[in-house]
């Protein structure tokens, strides 16, 4: 028996949300049949509109085959993802926290600071997630895989942002995150032609604006942006809020 080299977390963040949700439904409704592990691949039959024959690599959940329409066109399908999930869980329930994927950052609406240990752990999570937002210099045939990497990084970061409590401490953390991403877009070789990273950054700006409604102290975090010109002007709203706050005192 071969243990998968991927994790459920990897599948959750790297797969588009609709495909992941449908795969979870297939798994939980018992549609995976005749599962077999030969040490190199996982094979199974998946019951859908018809019975599909599925093969998934033990190292890469998105490599394999399926005789459904998408599979025949070399596109990752819900059947392959469902078999990959089965290979990991072998019939166990999918943890509740892994069923839903936060694909857009939101404000938690919880007031408070992170402990020293929590803060350190969050910084490690952010750094690990940002590694997926990397430079692109490959051939055109790897373009879609590259975009998938950007999406995975953004999905991971969205989950982190969405669990942060509202405080000056976390507002400063988000401003630093935005500046790190901005540097990657300006001089780090990141090709964000599809706007995946830029869109995420704009949404984080929205989260920070929500922070200011919950705790006015968070506005102080925007001072760091004074005199800075970013790649597409995302800082302007935050600087305007800071300037207005200073003028009113």
C-alpha positions in Angstrom: 0.0 0.0 0.0 1.3 3.4 -0.9 0.7 6.5 1.2 -0.3 9.5 -1.0 2.5 12.2 -1.3 -0.2 14.9 -1.3 -2.5 16.0 1.5 -6.2 16.9 1.7 -5.1 20.5 2.4 -3.2 20.5 -0.9 -6.2 19.2 -2.8 -8.5 21.7 -1.1 -6.4 24.8 -1.9 -5.1 23.7 -5.3 -8.4 22.6 -6.9 -11.0 25.0 -8.1 -13.8 25.3 -5.6 -16.7 23.8 -7.7 -14.7 20.7 -8.6 -13.5 20.2 -5.0 -17.0 20.4 -3.7 -18.4 18.0 -6.2 -15.6 15.6 -5.5 -16.4 15.7 -1.8 -20.0 15.0 -2.5 -19.0 11.9 -4.6 -16.8 10.7 -1.9 -19.3 11.2 0.9 -22.2 9.6 -1.1 -20.2 6.4 -1.5 -19.7 6.7 -5.3 -16.1 5.4 -5.2 -16.1 1.6 -5.9 -13.5 -1.1 -6.5 -10.7 1.1 -5.1 -7.3 -0.5 -5.6 -3.8 0.6 -4.6 -0.9 -1.1 -6.5 1.8 1.1 -4.9 2.2 3.4 -7.9 -1.4 4.4 -8.8 -4.8 4.3 -7.3 -7.6 2.9 -9.5 -11.3 2.9 -8.9 -14.7 3.1 -10.6 -16.7 6.2 -9.8 -20.5 6.2 -10.2 -21.8 9.3 -11.9 -24.1 9.6 -14.9 -22.4 6.4 -15.8 -19.5 4.3 -14.3 -16.2 6.0 -14.9 -12.8 4.3 -14.8 -10.3 6.5 -12.9 -6.6 6.3 -12.3 -4.7 8.7 -9.9 -1.0 8.9 -9.3 0.2 8.3 -5.8 2.5 11.4 -5.9 0.3 13.9 -7.7 -3.4 13.9 -7.2 -4.0 15.8 -10.5 -2.1 13.3 -12.6 -3.9 10.2 -14.0 -6.8 9.6 -16.2 -10.6 9.3 -16.3 -12.8 8.3 -19.2 -15.4 11.1 -18.5 -15.6 14.0 -21.0 -13.1 16.2 -19.0 -10.7 13.4 -18.4 -10.6 12.5 -22.1 -9.6 16.1 -22.7 -6.7 16.1 -20.1 -8.7 18.2 -17.7 -8.7 17.5 -13.9 -12.2 16.2 -13.1 -14.2 15.7 -10.0 -13.9 11.9 -10.4 -10.1 12.0 -10.1 -10.2 14.4 -7.2 -12.8 12.1 -5.4 -10.5 9.1 -5.8 -7.6 11.1 -4.5 -9.6 12.0 -1.4 -10.5 8.3 -1.0 -6.8 7.4 -1.2 -6.2 9.8 1.7 -9.2 9.0 4.0 -10.1 5.5 3.0 -13.8 5.9 3.9 -13.3 8.2 6.9 -15.4 11.4 7.2 -14.0 14.6 5.6 -13.2 16.9 8.5 -15.7 19.8 8.7 -13.0 22.4 8.3 -11.9 20.8 5.1 -15.3 20.7 3.3 -15.5 24.4 2.6 -12.8 26.5 1.0 -12.5 30.3 1.6 -11.5 31.6 -1.8 -11.9 35.3 -1.0 -10.6 37.0 2.2 -13.2 38.3 4.6 -13.1 40.1 7.9 -13.6 37.8 10.9 -15.3 40.6 12.8 -13.6 39.3 16.0 -11.8 41.9 18.1 -8.5 40.9 19.7 -4.8 40.2 19.3 -2.9 37.1 18.5 -0.7 35.6 21.2 3.1 35.7 20.6 3.0 32.0 19.5 -0.1 32.4 17.3 1.5 35.5 15.6 4.7 33.5 14.9 2.7 30.6 13.5 0.6 32.9 11.2 3.8 34.5 9.8 5.1 31.0 9.0 1.8 30.1 7.3 1.9 33.4 5.3 5.5 32.8 4.1 4.7 29.2 3.1 1.6 30.4 1.1 3.5 33.2 -0.6 5.9 30.6 -2.0 3.2 29.7 -4.4 3.2 33.2 -5.8 6.4 32.8 -7.7 8.1 34.2 -10.8 7.2 32.7 -14.2 9.8 32.1 -16.9 8.7 28.8 -18.3 7.4 27.8 -21.7 3.8 28.5 -22.7 2.8 24.9 -22.1 3.3 25.3 -18.3 1.2 28.5 -18.2 -1.9 26.9 -16.8 0.1 25.0 -14.1 1.6 28.4 -13.1 -1.8 30.0 -12.8 -2.9 27.1 -10.7 0.1 27.8 -8.4 -0.9 31.5 -8.1 -4.5 30.5 -7.3 -3.4 28.0 -4.6 -1.3 30.7 -3.0 -4.2 33.1 -3.0 -6.6 30.5 -1.6 -4.2 29.7 1.2 -3.7 33.4 2.0 -7.5 34.0 1.9 -8.0 31.3 4.6 -5.3 32.9 6.8 -6.6 36.5 6.4 -10.2 35.4 7.1 -9.3 33.9 10.5 -7.4 36.9 11.8 -8.9 38.9 14.7 -9.2 42.7 14.3 -6.4 44.7 15.9 -3.6 47.0 15.1 -1.3 44.0 15.3 -3.1 42.1 12.6 -3.7 45.2 10.5 0.1 45.8 10.4 0.5 42.2 9.4 -1.9 42.6 6.5 -0.2 45.8 5.3 3.1 44.0 5.3 1.6 41.1 3.4 0.3 43.6 0.8 3.7 45.2 0.4 5.4 41.8 0.0 3.0 40.8 -2.7 3.4 44.3 -4.4 7.1 43.8 -4.5 6.6 40.4 -6.2 4.4 42.0 -8.8 6.8 44.9 -9.5 10.2 43.2 -9.4 9.7 39.6 -8.5 8.9 38.2 -11.9 5.3 37.3 -11.1 3.1 37.2 -14.1 -0.4 38.2 -12.9 -1.9 38.6 -16.3 -5.1 37.0 -15.1 -5.3 39.3 -12.1 -5.5 36.6 -9.5 -3.0 38.2 -7.1 -4.1 41.8 -7.8 -7.7 40.9 -7.2 -6.8 39.3 -3.9 -4.8 42.4 -2.8 -7.8 44.6 -3.5 -10.0 42.3 -1.4 -7.4 42.5 1.5 -7.7 46.3 1.2 -11.4 45.8 1.7 -10.8 43.7 4.7 -8.6 46.4 6.2 -11.3 49.0 5.6 -13.6 46.7 7.6 -11.0 46.6 10.3 -11.2 50.3 10.7 -15.0 50.2 11.3 -14.4 47.7 14.1 -11.4 49.3 15.7 -10.2 52.8 14.7 -6.7 52.0 16.1 -6.1 49.9 13.0 -5.8 53.0 10.9 -2.4 53.6 12.4 -1.1 50.6 10.4 -1.6 52.6 7.2 1.1 55.2 8.1 3.6 52.8 6.6 2.1 53.4 3.2 2.7 57.2 3.1 4.9 58.2 0.2 4.7 54.7 -1.4 3.4 54.1 -4.9 2.2 50.6 -5.5 1.8 48.6 -8.7 -1.8 49.6 -9.3 -2.6 52.1 -6.6 -4.2 49.8 -4.0 -2.7 51.9 -1.2 -4.7 55.1 -2.1 -7.8 54.2 -0.2 -5.9 53.3 2.9 -3.8 56.4 2.8 -6.9 58.5 2.3 -8.4 56.9 5.4 -5.2 57.6 7.4 -5.1 61.3 6.2 -8.7 61.8 7.1 -8.1 60.4 10.6 -5.1 62.7 11.1 -7.0 65.7 9.9 -9.9 65.1 12.3 -7.6 65.1 15.4 
